[in-house]
Amino acid sequence: MSSLTEYLAGKRLLLVLDNCEHLLDGCAVLAGALIRSCPDLRVLATSRQALGMTGEVRMAVPPMSLPDGGDEVSVGQALNCDAVRLLAERAAAVVPGFAVGSRNTAAVAGLCRRLDGIPLALELAAVRLGSLSLDQLNRGLASELSILGDGNRGAEDRQRTLEEAIGWSYGLLSEQERLLWARLSVFAGGFEEDAVTQVCADRQLPAEQITVPLGALVDKSILKRQLKDSSARYWLLDTLRQYGAHRLRERGEQDAAQQRHFDWICGLGRIAGAWDARQAEMFHRMSGEQDNLWAALDFCLRQPGEAAAAAALAQDLRVYWACSGSFSDVRRVLASLIETTPEDSIPRARLLWVAASMAISQNDYQASAALTQESLRIGTEARDVEIVAWSLTLGAIPRWIKGDTAAAAERVASALSVARVMRLEQAELNALNTLCGILVAAGELSRAIEVGERAWR
């Protein structure tokens, strides 16, 4: 140390300390001693984690710029992004004549996004394009980072593959930090701290202590964080999430973690479907949890035993879905869930009438009529009055649209009778609202006003 200090003491220069994350304490001591002894020295340290020194100025290095989401990316837009330019340059060296054009822009943009604009990952992908097509590489990366293979055989082991590069960072973490990283991989698109506690906490990661490893993963550049007002939202880059998912499977915890994630989404759904003062706030929250919602429903598709919970979640989210406008996506998911439910079961009937409601939102009245007829049959045979009430009301709407207001009003009247007797407030309010529309269509305006005032009360 004294020899180095003596050598640098009179010099004005920049000293670069590269890859400090595995020697943080030593690098911090060295940098501090040199700066104190050499007033004209500046130190630039690269590390996944800050050195934690007084006067340290931190500069986050983001991934390379990426094309916006979606398939409609022009060649010019793609080539304006650093990640695309790097991939194109390296791929051309491996595949002579490779260029980004109108036929492959979407695939190139998708590959760059999937790799999060990480230079090493893009370099490895370019090498693999010597033996795989863009589509093959994109499909393979959906499940296995190892498809990227080896890059520069002359590089250090930890820089030869993406998995080894990520594994280097994984190996520097504490056991609690590794466990949390693995469990966080069940989230899709992002998450907040309350979700982390509900999904990831247990005896190994106590809820009251979970902020410590959560903060450490941010400090060590594993987690990204965005501050908004007094709250924060976190997310993993897809490559890091995929790596964490592999570690979760190795621990034998994947199903349990996904179950807790699904239960968390169901809890949000119950609030959204409670029709109380929390609804507007929860609708806003759910709009930010779309990726997590689809991931939770996808879990249900692989777990037939969750049919009842999936049906309850769909019922809770019906009004939210009606307001959010993603009808086609919802209908596809509901159709898949219906296929997993037993014939003549209560969960199937619930999913049927929710699907009928989504069909109405798209003016698909023929499909809605068929769905509600089936849900009404199951509900009647099972003597489930809630399903009967909802099915009768929704089944009245196609008749109303066809102009048969008398038949529509008759079905709604039956639904109202059932809902009132059994004190099904939501079903009753929905029936009254539907009846108002039918009466207006029939020209019975005075009665429509009366029914509307009854619903208002």
N, C-alpha and C positions, 0 to 999 in steps of 0.2 A: 504494500500500500504506500509506504513512504517513497519508494522509488518512482512509482507512478505519479504520485502527487508532485514530487520534485520535477519530473519530466514535463508535466502539464502546467505547472505553476505560472509560467510567464507567457503561456500561449493563449491565443484567442481562437477557439475552434469549437466545433460541434462533435460531441462524442455520442455514437449510436450504440445502445445496448439492445440487442435483438432477442426476442422470445424469452422474456424474463419470467413468465408465469410459473415456471417450476423452481425458480430461485429468487422469489420475491424479497425475502428478508435480506439475503446477501446483496442483491442488486440495490435495494434501498439504502443499506449501510454504505455501500461503495459510492453510490451517487451522492449521498449526503456529505460524505467526507470530502469528496473531490470538489463539490460546489463550494463548500466552506473554505477550502484551501486555495481554490483557483477562481478568482472573481470573474475572469473573462471566459470561463467555460460554460457551455450549455450542453445539457444532456437530453437526448431524445431516446425514450425507452418504448419499445413495442412489447405489448403483453396483453393477454386476455383479461388481466386484472390489474387495476391501478397499483402503483407502488405504495400509495398511502403516505406520501411525504408532505410536509408543510410547504406550501408554495407551488405544489404540483398543479399543472394545467392539463386537464384531461381532454382529449379529442377523440371522439368515437369515429371509427373508420367503418362506414356503411358498406354493404355489398355493392357490387357494380349496378349501375342503373339498368332497369328492366322495362320491357314493354308493358303497357297497361293490360289489365285482365281482359279476357274475351278473345274470340277467334278473329274478329275483324280488325286485324293489324296490317297496315300497309307496309310495303317493303321499306319505304322511306322512314316511317315511324320506327320500325324495327332496327334499322341501321343507325338510328340516332342514339341507340342505347349501347352503353359500354359492353354489357354482357354479350350482346349479339355480335358486336364487332370482334370481340376476343374469340368467341366460338368460331365465327366464320374464318378468321385469320388462321387459327390453329387447325381447323378442319381442312382448309385448302392445302395445308402442308402435308396432311395425311391422305386426303382424297383429292388428287389433282383435278381442278376444274370445279370444285365445290364452291357454290355461291348462294347467297340468300336471294331468292326470287319469289314470284307470286305463287308458285306451286308449293313451296316449302316454308313460307313465312310463318304460318300458324304453328307448324311443328317445331320450328326453330324457337319461336317465342315461347311456346309451351315448355320446351326443354330448358330454356334459360330460367323461366319462372320456377320450374320444378327444382332446379338446382340452386335457387335463391341467389343467383348472381355471384356465387362463390368462385373466385378465380381457379383454385385447385380443381374444383368439381368440373368446371368448364373445360379445363385443360384435359382432364381424364376423359370427359365425354367426347372431345374431339378425337382422341386416340381411338376410342371404341367405334367411331364412325367409319373406321377402316374396315370393320367386319360386320357392323350392324347398321340397319337403316335408322333414320330419325324416328319412325313410328315404333320400330322394335325397341329402341333405346327408351323411348317415352313409356311404353308399356312395361318394360322390365323395371324401370325406376319406380313404378307404382308400388312395388313390393320389396325390391332388393337394391340397396345401395351398392352391393358388391358387383353388380353388373358393370359398373364403371371400370373394374379391373385395375391393373397396375398402370402407372404413368411412367415417369423417368426412373429407370432401374438404377441410375447412378445417385439418386437422391437418398436421404436418410429414410429409414423404414417408416417413420411416422409421416412422411410426406409422399409416399409412393401410392397410397390409396386414400380415398376419402374416408373410409371407415377407420383406417389407422390414424388419420389426422384428427378425426373427432374423438377416437379412442384415447389419444394422447391427452386431450382436455378432460375426458371422463376419468382417466386414471389419476388426475391431480385433485379430484374432489374428495370430500369426506363421504363416509358411508351414507349419512342422512341426505346429503346433496345428491348423490347418485340415485338413491331411492326416490327422492322427490322428482328428479328429472324423468325417471322411468314412468312414474305415475302421471306426471303432467302430459305424457304423450297421448293420453286418451282424449284430451281436449282438441278441438278443431277450430281454428280461426282466432282463438284468444280466450282469455278468462280473467276474472277478477279474484281478489283475495278470498272473498267469502266462498267462492266456488272451490278454490284450492283447499280450503279447510274442510268443506263437506265431502269432497271427492278423495282427497289424499291423506287425511289425518287418521291415525290409529295409534296403537301403543308405541310403535316404532317411530312415528312422527306425530307427537302430541299436538293437538290443535293449538294450545297456548304457546307452543314453541315454533310453530311452522314458519313464522315470519323470518326467522334467522336463516334457515337454508334457502328460503325464497329470495331473500335479499342477497345472499351469497351467489346464487345463480345469476342474478342480474349483474353483480359486481364482476363476475367471471365471464361475462359476455355469452352465457348460455341462453339466458332469457332476454328478450327485448321488453322494454317497458315504455308505456306512454302515459304521462300524467295528465289528468283532466280534472280541474277544480281540486277537490280534496281526495279524489280517488285515483287509482291507477289500473291500467289494463295491461296484461302481460301476454306474450305469445312466444312460441318457439318457431324458428325457421323450419320449413318442412323437412330439410335434411336432418336437423337435430331432433325433430319430433319422431322421424322414422327410426333414427338410431335409438332413441329412448324406448320406442315400441318394441324393438328387438330385445333390449335389456329387460323390459317388463315381461315378455314371454319367457325369457330365460329364468326369471324368478318365479314363474308359474302364477303370476298375479293378473294376467290380462283380463280374464273373465270377471274376476272380482272387481277390478278397477273400472271396467266398462259398466258393470252393474251399478256401482256407486255413481258413476257419471249419469247413467240413465235415471237413477233415483233423484239426482239433483235437478235434472231437467223436468222431471215429473213434479217436483216441488214448485218450480217456477210456473209450470202449467196450471197447477191448482190455484195459484194466486191470480193468474190471468183469467181463469174461468170462474172466479168467485163473484164476479159482478158487483164489486164494492169499490170503495174509494181508491184502492191500490191499482185498479185495472189500467188506467192510463199510463202510470209509471212503469207497470210491468210490460205493457205493450211496447214501450220504448226499449226496455231492457231486452225483450225477446227479439227485437229487430237487430240487436247487436250479437245475438246468440244463434243466428240462423245456422251457421256451420255446425255448432254443437248440437242443435236440434236435429239436423239431418243425420249426424253421426249417431245420436241416441236412437233414432228410429231405425237406422240401419242395423244397429245392435239387436233391436227387436225382431227384425226379419231373420236373424240367425238364431234367435232364441224363441221357439214356439211357446215355451212356458210363460212368456211375457205378454201373451195376447191380450189378457184382461187389462194389464197395466197400459199397454199401447192404446187400447180402445178408450180407456179413461183419459189418457193424455190427449188423444184426438178430440174427444168431446170437450175437454177443458179449453183447447186451442181453437175451437171452431170459430168463435167470434173474432179472435185475433187473425186467423187465416182469412176470414171474410174481409177484414180491413186491410190486410197486407197486400193482397192482390196476387200472390204466387199460386194461383189456382191450379194450373197445369201440373206443377211440381207436386203439389199436395195431393192431387187426384192420383198421380202415378204411385206415390208412396202408399196412399190408402188402398189402392187396388192390390198392391203387393202384400200389404198386411192382411187384407181380407182373404187372400189365397192361403195364408198360414193358419187361419182360424178354423176350428172344427165346424162342420155343418150344424145349423140349428143352434149355435151357441150364442149366449148373450153378448160376448165381445164382438162376434161377427155382426150381430144386429146393430150394435152401436156404431161400428165402423161403416156399415152400410148407410145409416141415416146421415152420418157426418159427410160421407162421400156424396150423398144426394144433395146436401146443402151446398157443397162446393160446385156440383154440376149446375145447380140453379144460378150460382154466381157467374157462371159462364154461359147462361141462357141455354144450357143443354137440358131441356125439359123432358125429352124422351128418356134420356139416361136416368134423370132424377126420379121419374115415375116408376121405372123398373126397380131402382134401388130401394125406394121407400116401400114399394109393394112387398119386396122380400123382407125388409126389416120389420114391417108391420106383421107379416105372417109369423116370423120367429118370435116377436114380442108377444103376440097374442097367444101362441102355443105355450110360451114360457110364463105367461101371466106377469110380464114385466110392464107395469103401467107407465113408467117413464118412457120406455122405448115406444110404446103404443102412442102416447101423447105426441111425441116429437114426429113420429112417422106419419100420423094423421095430418098434422099441420103442414109438414113439408109436402106430403102427397096431395094436398089441396092446391098447391101453387100451379102445377101443370094444368089442372082443370080450370083454374082462374085465367091462365094465359090463353087457353083455348076458348074462353068466353062462357064456360059453364059455371057461372058464379053461384048458382043455386047448389050444385053438387059440392063446389069448393067450400061454401059457407057451412054446409051440413057436416063435412068432415072436420072443419075447424071447431064447430060447436061440440062435436063429440070429444075432440081433444081438450077443449076447455072444461068439459064436465069431468073428465078423468083427472086433469091437472088440479082442479079446485078441490076435488074430494081428497086427493092424496097430498095436497099442499105442495105441489111442485111449482115453485114460484117462477123459475126461469122458463119452464115449458108453458106456463100460463101467460107470462108476459109475451113470449114469442107468438103464441096463438092469438092474443089480442091484437098485436101489431099486424099479423097477417090478415086477420079479420077486417081491420080498418081498410086495408088496401082493397080487399074483395068488395066491401060495401061501397067504397068510392067508385069502383069499376061498375057496380050495379046501379049506381045513381042514388043510393040511399045515403045521402050526405049527412042528414040529421043523426041517423043511427051511427054512422061512422064517427061523428064528433063525440057521441055518447060513449062509444066503445074506447075511443082514444083517451077521453078523460078518465075512464075507469083504469086504463093501463097506466096513465100518468100518476094516479094515486097509489 
